Amino acid sequence: MSQVTLPHDAKAGPTKPEVRAVTLDKLGLRPTDHFVDVGSCTGSVTIEAARRVERVTAVERKPNRLDVTRKNLAANEYDADVTLREAEAPDGLPDDADAMFVGGSRNFDAVLDHAVDTGVDRVVMNVSRVEPAGDAIEAFRERGLLSEVVQMQVSHGYELAGATSFRSNNPVYVVVGRRGAEGL
Ligand SMILES: C[S@@+](CC[C@H](N)C(=O)[O-])C[C@H]1O[C@@H](n2cnc3c(N)ncnc32)[C@H](O)[C@@H]1O
């Protein structure tokens, strides 16, 4: 299938392709999964997941951004049944999800509580700022979810004076959770 194309942009997104690759790997998506994207924004993660699983629910609190999710979905091929919900999670979260990506951090304690209460098997949260990353790690640990933390820093090459130099993106902390995890 072709690469994800995002003709429409939104202020907060998208999750960068290399970060998506690691995030999706850690989510361990299976064809029969129901996947939830919390804070879908440009829809980049929603679209990638919709190519791997049966069902996707995308939840986004900002109506204009949910519209961007919808438009970018329409510009891509995928097979999943995708539901879009304008809500601020934990509102709008389904009760039968298998895997969840938390890209939007508002109410993340309540979002993680919902994941635990409804038996979500795999949860990944991406955070770019250090202190919130620490809070997220602790929240995963307290709920018995914490399985792994990956810090990623991606740099892209560019031509400089006839050679190749690199520009780096901000680091991202990928907090990986599994139901019944034993901690780090
Ligand atoms: C960093 S962006 C996510 C980027 C997205 N993964 C993408 O590739 O476009 C965070 C988004 O989450 C949304 N958001 C934050 N907290 C939320 C919540 N509790 N429920 C729903 N949306 C939320 C914000 O409005 C924002 O659009």
The ligand as a MOL file (V3000), in Angstrom:
LIG
                    3D

  0  0  0     0  0            999 V3000
M  V30 BEGIN CTAB
M  V30 COUNTS 27 29 0 0 0
M  V30 BEGIN ATOM
M  V30 1 C -0.0270 16.0710 19.2920 0
M  V30 2 S -1.6310 15.9900 18.6190 0 CHG=1
M  V30 3 C -1.7250 14.3310 18.0730 0
M  V30 4 C -1.1730 14.1610 16.6910 0
M  V30 5 C -1.7700 12.9920 15.9370 0
M  V30 6 N -1.3030 11.7180 16.4560 0
M  V30 7 C -1.4360 13.1180 14.4630 0
M  V30 8 O -0.6500 12.3420 13.9400 0
M  V30 9 O -1.9450 14.0540 13.8560 0 CHG=-1
M  V30 10 C -2.6840 15.9460 20.0370 0
M  V30 11 C -4.1740 16.0430 19.6770 0
M  V30 12 O -4.9070 15.4880 20.7590 0
M  V30 13 C -6.0680 16.2670 20.9870 0
M  V30 14 N -6.4230 15.9570 22.3830 0
M  V30 15 C -5.7240 16.2210 23.5050 0
M  V30 16 N -6.2860 15.6340 24.5680 0
M  V30 17 C -7.4030 14.9890 24.1010 0
M  V30 18 C -8.4250 14.2130 24.7260 0
M  V30 19 N -8.4160 13.9470 26.0470 0
M  V30 20 N -9.4330 13.7120 23.9520 0
M  V30 21 C -9.4650 13.9650 22.6280 0
M  V30 22 N -8.5220 14.7020 21.9800 0
M  V30 23 C -7.5040 15.1950 22.7100 0
M  V30 24 C -5.6480 17.6930 20.6660 0
M  V30 25 O -6.7610 18.4910 20.3190 0
M  V30 26 C -4.6880 17.4520 19.4900 0
M  V30 27 O -5.3650 17.5370 18.2660 0
M  V30 END ATOM
M  V30 BEGIN BOND
M  V30 1 1 1 2
M  V30 2 1 2 3
M  V30 3 1 2 10
M  V30 4 1 3 4
M  V30 5 1 4 5
M  V30 6 1 5 6
M  V30 7 1 5 7
M  V30 8 2 7 8
M  V30 9 1 7 9
M  V30 10 1 10 11
M  V30 11 1 11 12
M  V30 12 1 11 26
M  V30 13 1 12 13
M  V30 14 1 13 14
M  V30 15 1 13 24
M  V30 16 1 14 15
M  V30 17 1 14 23
M  V30 18 2 15 16
M  V30 19 1 16 17
M  V30 20 1 17 18
M  V30 21 2 17 23
M  V30 22 1 18 19
M  V30 23 2 18 20
M  V30 24 1 20 21
M  V30 25 2 21 22
M  V30 26 1 22 23
M  V30 27 1 24 25
M  V30 28 1 24 26
M  V30 29 1 26 27
M  V30 END BOND
M  V30 END CTAB
M  END
